[in-house]
Amino acid sequence: MNGKSGKRTVPVSGLNSLSENDKLDFLVCIDNTLERIRYREISINEGFIELHQKLNSLN
């Protein structure tokens, strides 16, 4: 072990500040991105970049 507990924290402060419509829009984006990853239309890295860009555009 490297001395870490193995837990990872994910900042969600950006999500808490979103309106309900923006949260729904982001969930739809997650769903669509995961489907595109599943069918190998995009890589996992490209998917994370898309999600990050979408979240930044909503803030």
PDB file of N, H, CA, C and O in Angstrom:
ATOM      1  N   MET A   1       0.843  -1.190   0.000  1.00  0.00           N
ATOM      2  CA  MET A   1       0.000   0.000   0.000  1.00  0.00           C
ATOM      3  C   MET A   1       0.878   1.240   0.000  1.00  0.00           C
ATOM      4  O   MET A   1       2.032   1.200   0.427  1.00  0.00           O
ATOM      5  N   ASN A   2       0.332   2.313  -0.471  1.00  0.00           N
ATOM      6  H   ASN A   2      -0.605   2.345  -0.817  1.00  0.00           H
ATOM      7  CA  ASN A   2       1.086   3.544  -0.547  1.00  0.00           C
ATOM      8  C   ASN A   2       0.739   4.503   0.593  1.00  0.00           C
ATOM      9  O   ASN A   2       1.082   5.684   0.532  1.00  0.00           O
ATOM     10  N   GLY A   3       0.065   4.009   1.626  1.00  0.00           N
ATOM     11  H   GLY A   3      -0.214   3.050   1.675  1.00  0.00           H
ATOM     12  CA  GLY A   3      -0.261   4.848   2.760  1.00  0.00           C
ATOM     13  C   GLY A   3      -1.580   5.576   2.632  1.00  0.00           C
ATOM     14  O   GLY A   3      -2.013   6.246   3.570  1.00  0.00           O
ATOM     15  N   LYS A   4      -2.222   5.454   1.489  1.00  0.00           N
ATOM     16  H   LYS A   4      -1.871   4.910   0.728  1.00  0.00           H
ATOM     17  CA  LYS A   4      -3.513   6.112   1.291  1.00  0.00           C
ATOM     18  C   LYS A   4      -4.632   5.123   1.602  1.00  0.00           C
ATOM     19  O   LYS A   4      -4.455   3.911   1.488  1.00  0.00           O
ATOM     20  N   SER A   5      -5.759   5.646   1.986  1.00  0.00           N
ATOM     21  H   SER A   5      -5.903   6.632   2.079  1.00  0.00           H
ATOM     22  CA  SER A   5      -6.883   4.787   2.350  1.00  0.00           C
ATOM     23  C   SER A   5      -7.570   4.187   1.133  1.00  0.00           C
ATOM     24  O   SER A   5      -8.392   3.282   1.275  1.00  0.00           O
ATOM     25  N   GLY A   6      -7.253   4.665  -0.039  1.00  0.00           N
ATOM     26  H   GLY A   6      -6.584   5.400  -0.155  1.00  0.00           H
ATOM     27  CA  GLY A   6      -7.881   4.167  -1.246  1.00  0.00           C
ATOM     28  C   GLY A   6      -9.156   4.909  -1.599  1.00  0.00           C
ATOM     29  O   GLY A   6      -9.766   4.641  -2.634  1.00  0.00           O
ATOM     30  N   LYS A   7      -9.559   5.829  -0.758  1.00  0.00           N
ATOM     31  H   LYS A   7      -9.064   6.047   0.083  1.00  0.00           H
ATOM     32  CA  LYS A   7     -10.764   6.605  -1.029  1.00  0.00           C
ATOM     33  C   LYS A   7     -10.409   7.793  -1.914  1.00  0.00           C
ATOM     34  O   LYS A   7      -9.346   8.397  -1.779  1.00  0.00           O
ATOM     35  N   ARG A   8     -11.301   8.103  -2.798  1.00  0.00           N
ATOM     36  H   ARG A   8     -12.166   7.612  -2.908  1.00  0.00           H
ATOM     37  CA  ARG A   8     -11.119   9.263  -3.677  1.00  0.00           C
ATOM     38  C   ARG A   8     -12.273  10.222  -3.437  1.00  0.00           C
ATOM     39  O   ARG A   8     -13.423   9.810  -3.287  1.00  0.00           O
ATOM     40  N   THR A   9     -11.956  11.471  -3.406  1.00  0.00           N
ATOM     41  H   THR A   9     -11.022  11.806  -3.528  1.00  0.00           H
ATOM     42  CA  THR A   9     -13.012  12.458  -3.252  1.00  0.00           C
ATOM     43  C   THR A   9     -13.273  13.113  -4.594  1.00  0.00           C
ATOM     44  O   THR A   9     -12.347  13.373  -5.362  1.00  0.00           O
ATOM     45  N   VAL A  10     -14.519  13.372  -4.866  1.00  0.00           N
ATOM     46  H   VAL A  10     -15.271  13.161  -4.241  1.00  0.00           H
ATOM     47  CA  VAL A  10     -14.918  14.013  -6.108  1.00  0.00           C
ATOM     48  C   VAL A  10     -15.602  15.319  -5.746  1.00  0.00           C
ATOM     49  O   VAL A  10     -16.604  15.317  -5.031  1.00  0.00           O
ATOM     50  N   PRO A  11     -15.072  16.431  -6.230  1.00  0.00           N
ATOM     51  CA  PRO A  11     -15.722  17.704  -5.906  1.00  0.00           C
ATOM     52  C   PRO A  11     -17.079  17.797  -6.590  1.00  0.00           C
ATOM     53  O   PRO A  11     -17.185  17.631  -7.805  1.00  0.00           O
ATOM     54  N   VAL A  12     -18.099  18.059  -5.812  1.00  0.00           N
ATOM     55  H   VAL A  12     -18.013  18.194  -4.825  1.00  0.00           H
ATOM     56  CA  VAL A  12     -19.443  18.166  -6.377  1.00  0.00           C
ATOM     57  C   VAL A  12     -20.017  19.557  -6.179  1.00  0.00           C
ATOM     58  O   VAL A  12     -21.201  19.784  -6.427  1.00  0.00           O
ATOM     59  N   SER A  13     -19.190  20.483  -5.737  1.00  0.00           N
ATOM     60  H   SER A  13     -18.228  20.298  -5.536  1.00  0.00           H
ATOM     61  CA  SER A  13     -19.695  21.837  -5.511  1.00  0.00           C
ATOM     62  C   SER A  13     -20.260  22.426  -6.796  1.00  0.00           C
ATOM     63  O   SER A  13     -21.219  23.196  -6.748  1.00  0.00           O
ATOM     64  N   GLY A  14     -19.686  22.082  -7.936  1.00  0.00           N
ATOM     65  H   GLY A  14     -18.907  21.457  -7.975  1.00  0.00           H
ATOM     66  CA  GLY A  14     -20.188  22.567  -9.210  1.00  0.00           C
ATOM     67  C   GLY A  14     -21.579  22.044  -9.503  1.00  0.00           C
ATOM     68  O   GLY A  14     -22.397  22.750 -10.092  1.00  0.00           O
ATOM     69  N   LEU A  15     -21.855  20.816  -9.099  1.00  0.00           N
ATOM     70  H   LEU A  15     -21.191  20.242  -8.621  1.00  0.00           H
ATOM     71  CA  LEU A  15     -23.174  20.247  -9.343  1.00  0.00           C
ATOM     72  C   LEU A  15     -24.229  20.854  -8.427  1.00  0.00           C
ATOM     73  O   LEU A  15     -25.376  21.035  -8.835  1.00  0.00           O
ATOM     74  N   ASN A  16     -23.850  21.167  -7.198  1.00  0.00           N
ATOM     75  H   ASN A  16     -22.918  21.020  -6.866  1.00  0.00           H
ATOM     76  CA  ASN A  16     -24.809  21.714  -6.245  1.00  0.00           C
ATOM     77  C   ASN A  16     -25.319  23.084  -6.661  1.00  0.00           C
ATOM     78  O   ASN A  16     -26.431  23.468  -6.299  1.00  0.00           O
ATOM     79  N   SER A  17     -24.524  23.815  -7.409  1.00  0.00           N
ATOM     80  H   SER A  17     -23.621  23.503  -7.703  1.00  0.00           H
ATOM     81  CA  SER A  17     -24.918  25.172  -7.803  1.00  0.00           C
ATOM     82  C   SER A  17     -25.789  25.203  -9.058  1.00  0.00           C
ATOM     83  O   SER A  17     -26.250  26.270  -9.461  1.00  0.00           O
ATOM     84  N   LEU A  18     -26.018  24.048  -9.678  1.00  0.00           N
ATOM     85  H   LEU A  18     -25.643  23.181  -9.350  1.00  0.00           H
ATOM     86  CA  LEU A  18     -26.790  23.998 -10.914  1.00  0.00           C
ATOM     87  C   LEU A  18     -28.287  24.005 -10.641  1.00  0.00           C
ATOM     88  O   LEU A  18     -28.746  23.544  -9.596  1.00  0.00           O
ATOM     89  N   SER A  19     -29.039  24.535 -11.601  1.00  0.00           N
ATOM     90  H   SER A  19     -28.666  24.909 -12.450  1.00  0.00           H
ATOM     91  CA  SER A  19     -30.502  24.468 -11.511  1.00  0.00           C
ATOM     92  C   SER A  19     -30.934  23.028 -11.783  1.00  0.00           C
ATOM     93  O   SER A  19     -30.147  22.209 -12.258  1.00  0.00           O
ATOM     94  N   GLU A  20     -32.174  22.739 -11.480  1.00  0.00           N
ATOM     95  H   GLU A  20     -32.814  23.404 -11.094  1.00  0.00           H
ATOM     96  CA  GLU A  20     -32.691  21.381 -11.716  1.00  0.00           C
ATOM     97  C   GLU A  20     -32.634  21.030 -13.198  1.00  0.00           C
ATOM     98  O   GLU A  20     -32.317  19.894 -13.549  1.00  0.00           O
ATOM     99  N   ASN A  21     -32.934  21.982 -14.067  1.00  0.00           N
ATOM    100  H   ASN A  21     -33.192  22.905 -13.781  1.00  0.00           H
ATOM    101  CA  ASN A  21     -32.876  21.721 -15.512  1.00  0.00           C
ATOM    102  C   ASN A  21     -31.453  21.440 -15.966  1.00  0.00           C
ATOM    103  O   ASN A  21     -31.225  20.567 -16.804  1.00  0.00           O
ATOM    104  N   ASP A  22     -30.486  22.184 -15.411  1.00  0.00           N
ATOM    105  H   ASP A  22     -30.671  22.893 -14.731  1.00  0.00           H
ATOM    106  CA  ASP A  22     -29.085  21.948 -15.773  1.00  0.00           C
ATOM    107  C   ASP A  22     -28.612  20.594 -15.262  1.00  0.00           C
ATOM    108  O   ASP A  22     -27.847  19.908 -15.938  1.00  0.00           O
ATOM    109  N   LYS A  23     -29.060  20.209 -14.078  1.00  0.00           N
ATOM    110  H   LYS A  23     -29.682  20.767 -13.529  1.00  0.00           H
ATOM    111  CA  LYS A  23     -28.696  18.884 -13.545  1.00  0.00           C
ATOM    112  C   LYS A  23     -29.244  17.789 -14.443  1.00  0.00           C
ATOM    113  O   LYS A  23     -28.555  16.812 -14.735  1.00  0.00           O
ATOM    114  N   LEU A  24     -30.483  17.955 -14.878  1.00  0.00           N
ATOM    115  H   LEU A  24     -31.043  18.749 -14.640  1.00  0.00           H
ATOM    116  CA  LEU A  24     -31.084  16.970 -15.776  1.00  0.00           C
ATOM    117  C   LEU A  24     -30.335  16.931 -17.103  1.00  0.00           C
ATOM    118  O   LEU A  24     -30.078  15.854 -17.642  1.00  0.00           O
ATOM    119  N   ASP A  25     -29.990  18.086 -17.623  1.00  0.00           N
ATOM    120  H   ASP A  25     -30.199  18.960 -17.186  1.00  0.00           H
ATOM    121  CA  ASP A  25     -29.232  18.173 -18.872  1.00  0.00           C
ATOM    122  C   ASP A  25     -27.889  17.459 -18.736  1.00  0.00           C
ATOM    123  O   ASP A  25     -27.457  16.764 -19.655  1.00  0.00           O
ATOM    124  N   PHE A  26     -27.230  17.631 -17.592  1.00  0.00           N
ATOM    125  H   PHE A  26     -27.580  18.197 -16.845  1.00  0.00           H
ATOM    126  CA  PHE A  26     -25.944  16.980 -17.372  1.00  0.00           C
ATOM    127  C   PHE A  26     -26.113  15.465 -17.256  1.00  0.00           C
ATOM    128  O   PHE A  26     -25.279  14.714 -17.762  1.00  0.00           O
ATOM    129  N   LEU A  27     -27.172  15.007 -16.602  1.00  0.00           N
ATOM    130  H   LEU A  27     -27.850  15.617 -16.191  1.00  0.00           H
ATOM    131  CA  LEU A  27     -27.426  13.568 -16.511  1.00  0.00           C
ATOM    132  C   LEU A  27     -27.672  12.955 -17.879  1.00  0.00           C
ATOM    133  O   LEU A  27     -27.213  11.847 -18.157  1.00  0.00           O
ATOM    134  N   VAL A  28     -28.390  13.664 -18.732  1.00  0.00           N
ATOM    135  H   VAL A  28     -28.764  14.564 -18.506  1.00  0.00           H
ATOM    136  CA  VAL A  28     -28.623  13.192 -20.097  1.00  0.00           C
ATOM    137  C   VAL A  28     -27.289  13.116 -20.848  1.00  0.00           C
ATOM    138  O   VAL A  28     -27.044  12.172 -21.599  1.00  0.00           O
ATOM    139  N   CYS A  29     -26.439  14.113 -20.638  1.00  0.00           N
ATOM    140  H   CYS A  29     -26.639  14.880 -20.028  1.00  0.00           H
ATOM    141  CA  CYS A  29     -25.119  14.120 -21.264  1.00  0.00           C
ATOM    142  C   CYS A  29     -24.296  12.913 -20.806  1.00  0.00           C
ATOM    143  O   CYS A  29     -23.629  12.265 -21.613  1.00  0.00           O
ATOM    144  N   ILE A  30     -24.349  12.616 -19.502  1.00  0.00           N
ATOM    145  H   ILE A  30     -24.891  13.142 -18.846  1.00  0.00           H
ATOM    146  CA  ILE A  30     -23.632  11.446 -18.968  1.00  0.00           C
ATOM    147  C   ILE A  30     -24.143  10.178 -19.640  1.00  0.00           C
ATOM    148  O   ILE A  30     -23.354   9.348 -20.090  1.00  0.00           O
ATOM    149  N   ASP A  31     -25.454  10.032 -19.705  1.00  0.00           N
ATOM    150  H   ASP A  31     -26.095  10.706 -19.339  1.00  0.00           H
ATOM    151  CA  ASP A  31     -26.054   8.843 -20.304  1.00  0.00           C
ATOM    152  C   ASP A  31     -25.635   8.684 -21.762  1.00  0.00           C
ATOM    153  O   ASP A  31     -25.246   7.597 -22.189  1.00  0.00           O
ATOM    154  N   ASN A  32     -25.717   9.771 -22.519  1.00  0.00           N
ATOM    155  H   ASN A  32     -26.033  10.654 -22.172  1.00  0.00           H
ATOM    156  CA  ASN A  32     -25.335   9.722 -23.935  1.00  0.00           C
ATOM    157  C   ASN A  32     -23.859   9.410 -24.106  1.00  0.00           C
ATOM    158  O   ASN A  32     -23.479   8.643 -24.991  1.00  0.00           O
ATOM    159  N   THR A  33     -23.029  10.003 -23.264  1.00  0.00           N
ATOM    160  H   THR A  33     -23.337  10.627 -22.545  1.00  0.00           H
ATOM    161  CA  THR A  33     -21.583   9.775 -23.359  1.00  0.00           C
ATOM    162  C   THR A  33     -21.246   8.322 -23.034  1.00  0.00           C
ATOM    163  O   THR A  33     -20.438   7.703 -23.725  1.00  0.00           O
ATOM    164  N   LEU A  34     -21.861   7.777 -21.986  1.00  0.00           N
ATOM    165  H   LEU A  34     -22.518   8.280 -21.424  1.00  0.00           H
ATOM    166  CA  LEU A  34     -21.608   6.376 -21.634  1.00  0.00           C
ATOM    167  C   LEU A  34     -22.050   5.429 -22.743  1.00  0.00           C
ATOM    168  O   LEU A  34     -21.395   4.418 -22.999  1.00  0.00           O
ATOM    169  N   GLU A  35     -23.146   5.750 -23.392  1.00  0.00           N
ATOM    170  H   GLU A  35     -23.678   6.571 -23.184  1.00  0.00           H
ATOM    171  CA  GLU A  35     -23.601   4.923 -24.502  1.00  0.00           C
ATOM    172  C   GLU A  35     -22.608   4.978 -25.660  1.00  0.00           C
ATOM    173  O   GLU A  35     -22.321   3.958 -26.286  1.00  0.00           O
ATOM    174  N   ARG A  36     -22.086   6.165 -25.940  1.00  0.00           N
ATOM    175  H   ARG A  36     -22.319   6.994 -25.431  1.00  0.00           H
ATOM    176  CA  ARG A  36     -21.099   6.296 -27.023  1.00  0.00           C
ATOM    177  C   ARG A  36     -19.812   5.555 -26.683  1.00  0.00           C
ATOM    178  O   ARG A  36     -19.179   4.975 -27.566  1.00  0.00           O
ATOM    179  N   ILE A  37     -19.418   5.569 -25.409  1.00  0.00           N
ATOM    180  H   ILE A  37     -19.932   6.040 -24.691  1.00  0.00           H
ATOM    181  CA  ILE A  37     -18.239   4.807 -24.979  1.00  0.00           C
ATOM    182  C   ILE A  37     -18.512   3.310 -25.133  1.00  0.00           C
ATOM    183  O   ILE A  37     -17.664   2.556 -25.611  1.00  0.00           O
ATOM    184  N   ARG A  38     -19.703   2.898 -24.721  1.00  0.00           N
ATOM    185  H   ARG A  38     -20.392   3.510 -24.332  1.00  0.00           H
ATOM    186  CA  ARG A  38     -20.075   1.478 -24.786  1.00  0.00           C
ATOM    187  C   ARG A  38     -19.975   0.938 -26.208  1.00  0.00           C
ATOM    188  O   ARG A  38     -19.485  -0.169 -26.428  1.00  0.00           O
ATOM    189  N   TYR A  39     -20.440   1.723 -27.162  1.00  0.00           N
ATOM    190  H   TYR A  39     -20.838   2.623 -26.983  1.00  0.00           H
ATOM    191  CA  TYR A  39     -20.402   1.287 -28.556  1.00  0.00           C
ATOM    192  C   TYR A  39     -19.120   1.703 -29.274  1.00  0.00           C
ATOM    193  O   TYR A  39     -19.027   1.642 -30.500  1.00  0.00           O
ATOM    194  N   ARG A  40     -18.140   2.126 -28.485  1.00  0.00           N
ATOM    195  H   ARG A  40     -18.216   2.175 -27.489  1.00  0.00           H
ATOM    196  CA  ARG A  40     -16.798   2.443 -28.975  1.00  0.00           C
ATOM    197  C   ARG A  40     -16.780   3.523 -30.042  1.00  0.00           C
ATOM    198  O   ARG A  40     -15.931   3.516 -30.934  1.00  0.00           O
ATOM    199  N   GLU A  41     -17.735   4.461 -29.944  1.00  0.00           N
ATOM    200  H   GLU A  41     -18.425   4.467 -29.220  1.00  0.00           H
ATOM    201  CA  GLU A  41     -17.721   5.608 -30.847  1.00  0.00           C
ATOM    202  C   GLU A  41     -16.677   6.625 -30.385  1.00  0.00           C
ATOM    203  O   GLU A  41     -16.119   7.367 -31.193  1.00  0.00           O
ATOM    204  N   ILE A  42     -16.422   6.648 -29.068  1.00  0.00           N
ATOM    205  H   ILE A  42     -16.876   6.045 -28.412  1.00  0.00           H
ATOM    206  CA  ILE A  42     -15.392   7.522 -28.487  1.00  0.00           C
ATOM    207  C   ILE A  42     -14.658   6.734 -27.415  1.00  0.00           C
ATOM    208  O   ILE A  42     -15.166   5.733 -26.911  1.00  0.00           O
ATOM    209  N   SER A  43     -13.454   7.192 -27.068  1.00  0.00           N
ATOM    210  H   SER A  43     -13.041   8.005 -27.478  1.00  0.00           H
ATOM    211  CA  SER A  43     -12.690   6.532 -26.019  1.00  0.00           C
ATOM    212  C   SER A  43     -13.171   7.027 -24.655  1.00  0.00           C
ATOM    213  O   SER A  43     -13.905   8.011 -24.562  1.00  0.00           O
ATOM    214  N   ILE A  44     -12.755   6.344 -23.622  1.00  0.00           N
ATOM    215  H   ILE A  44     -12.159   5.544 -23.697  1.00  0.00           H
ATOM    216  CA  ILE A  44     -13.109   6.756 -22.265  1.00  0.00           C
ATOM    217  C   ILE A  44     -12.551   8.143 -21.982  1.00  0.00           C
ATOM    218  O   ILE A  44     -13.229   8.982 -21.390  1.00  0.00           O
ATOM    219  N   ASN A  45     -11.314   8.381 -22.406  1.00  0.00           N
ATOM    220  H   ASN A  45     -10.763   7.699 -22.887  1.00  0.00           H
ATOM    221  CA  ASN A  45     -10.715   9.704 -22.189  1.00  0.00           C
ATOM    222  C   ASN A  45     -11.503  10.797 -22.890  1.00  0.00           C
ATOM    223  O   ASN A  45     -11.740  11.859 -22.314  1.00  0.00           O
ATOM    224  N   GLU A  46     -11.909  10.548 -24.122  1.00  0.00           N
ATOM    225  H   GLU A  46     -11.716   9.685 -24.590  1.00  0.00           H
ATOM    226  CA  GLU A  46     -12.717  11.532 -24.850  1.00  0.00           C
ATOM    227  C   GLU A  46     -14.050  11.769 -24.141  1.00  0.00           C
ATOM    228  O   GLU A  46     -14.551  12.892 -24.100  1.00  0.00           O
ATOM    229  N   GLY A  47     -14.610  10.708 -23.589  1.00  0.00           N
ATOM    230  H   GLY A  47     -14.203   9.796 -23.622  1.00  0.00           H
ATOM    231  CA  GLY A  47     -15.861  10.837 -22.855  1.00  0.00           C
ATOM    232  C   GLY A  47     -15.728  11.717 -21.625  1.00  0.00           C
ATOM    233  O   GLY A  47     -16.584  12.560 -21.357  1.00  0.00           O
ATOM    234  N   PHE A  48     -14.646  11.516 -20.878  1.00  0.00           N
ATOM    235  H   PHE A  48     -13.950  10.831 -21.096  1.00  0.00           H
ATOM    236  CA  PHE A  48     -14.424  12.352 -19.697  1.00  0.00           C
ATOM    237  C   PHE A  48     -14.197  13.807 -20.077  1.00  0.00           C
ATOM    238  O   PHE A  48     -14.643  14.716 -19.376  1.00  0.00           O
ATOM    239  N   ILE A  49     -13.510  14.021 -21.177  1.00  0.00           N
ATOM    240  H   ILE A  49     -13.148  13.282 -21.746  1.00  0.00           H
ATOM    241  CA  ILE A  49     -13.291  15.397 -21.639  1.00  0.00           C
ATOM    242  C   ILE A  49     -14.626  16.042 -21.998  1.00  0.00           C
ATOM    243  O   ILE A  49     -14.871  17.195 -21.644  1.00  0.00           O
ATOM    244  N   GLU A  50     -15.492  15.310 -22.698  1.00  0.00           N
ATOM    245  H   GLU A  50     -15.293  14.373 -22.986  1.00  0.00           H
ATOM    246  CA  GLU A  50     -16.809  15.843 -23.046  1.00  0.00           C
ATOM    247  C   GLU A  50     -17.620  16.193 -21.803  1.00  0.00           C
ATOM    248  O   GLU A  50     -18.252  17.247 -21.740  1.00  0.00           O
ATOM    249  N   LEU A  51     -17.598  15.293 -20.809  1.00  0.00           N
ATOM    250  H   LEU A  51     -17.085  14.437 -20.860  1.00  0.00           H
ATOM    251  CA  LEU A  51     -18.358  15.542 -19.581  1.00  0.00           C
ATOM    252  C   LEU A  51     -17.816  16.755 -18.841  1.00  0.00           C
ATOM    253  O   LEU A  51     -18.579  17.565 -18.315  1.00  0.00           O
ATOM    254  N   HIS A  52     -16.508  16.872 -18.804  1.00  0.00           N
ATOM    255  H   HIS A  52     -15.888  16.214 -19.232  1.00  0.00           H
ATOM    256  CA  HIS A  52     -15.884  18.020 -18.141  1.00  0.00           C
ATOM    257  C   HIS A  52     -16.264  19.320 -18.851  1.00  0.00           C
ATOM    258  O   HIS A  52     -16.590  20.315 -18.204  1.00  0.00           O
ATOM    259  N   GLN A  53     -16.221  19.304 -20.166  1.00  0.00           N
ATOM    260  H   GLN A  53     -15.957  18.495 -20.692  1.00  0.00           H
ATOM    261  CA  GLN A  53     -16.577  20.497 -20.931  1.00  0.00           C
ATOM    262  C   GLN A  53     -18.051  20.854 -20.734  1.00  0.00           C
ATOM    263  O   GLN A  53     -18.403  22.028 -20.625  1.00  0.00           O
ATOM    264  N   LYS A  54     -18.910  19.831 -20.690  1.00  0.00           N
ATOM    265  H   LYS A  54     -18.624  18.877 -20.779  1.00  0.00           H
ATOM    266  CA  LYS A  54     -20.337  20.092 -20.489  1.00  0.00           C
ATOM    267  C   LYS A  54     -20.579  20.710 -19.122  1.00  0.00           C
ATOM    268  O   LYS A  54     -21.334  21.675 -19.006  1.00  0.00           O
ATOM    269  N   LEU A  55     -19.952  20.170 -18.091  1.00  0.00           N
ATOM    270  H   LEU A  55     -19.339  19.385 -18.185  1.00  0.00           H
ATOM    271  CA  LEU A  55     -20.127  20.700 -16.744  1.00  0.00           C
ATOM    272  C   LEU A  55     -19.621  22.137 -16.663  1.00  0.00           C
ATOM    273  O   LEU A  55     -20.253  22.988 -16.037  1.00  0.00           O
ATOM    274  N   ASN A  56     -18.485  22.406 -17.293  1.00  0.00           N
ATOM    275  H   ASN A  56     -17.971  21.715 -17.802  1.00  0.00           H
ATOM    276  CA  ASN A  56     -17.958  23.775 -17.290  1.00  0.00           C
ATOM    277  C   ASN A  56     -18.881  24.731 -18.022  1.00  0.00           C
ATOM    278  O   ASN A  56     -19.001  25.893 -17.634  1.00  0.00           O
ATOM    279  N   SER A  57     -19.534  24.263 -19.072  1.00  0.00           N
ATOM    280  H   SER A  57     -19.437  23.319 -19.387  1.00  0.00           H
ATOM    281  CA  SER A  57     -20.432  25.139 -19.817  1.00  0.00           C
ATOM    282  C   SER A  57     -21.692  25.462 -19.024  1.00  0.00           C
ATOM    283  O   SER A  57     -22.325  26.491 -19.261  1.00  0.00           O
ATOM    284  N   LEU A  58     -22.059  24.598 -18.092  1.00  0.00           N
ATOM    285  H   LEU A  58     -21.544  23.763 -17.900  1.00  0.00           H
ATOM    286  CA  LEU A  58     -23.255  24.828 -17.286  1.00  0.00           C
ATOM    287  C   LEU A  58     -22.988  25.746 -16.112  1.00  0.00           C
ATOM    288  O   LEU A  58     -23.914  26.370 -15.594  1.00  0.00           O
ATOM    289  N   ASN A  59     -21.750  25.841 -15.686  1.00  0.00           N
ATOM    290  H   ASN A  59     -20.998  25.334 -16.106  1.00  0.00           H
ATOM    291  CA  ASN A  59     -21.419  26.677 -14.520  1.00  0.00           C
ATOM    292  C   ASN A  59     -21.280  28.124 -14.894  1.00  0.00           C
ATOM    293  O   ASN A  59     -21.004  28.960 -14.035  1.00  0.00           O
TER     294      ASN A  59
END
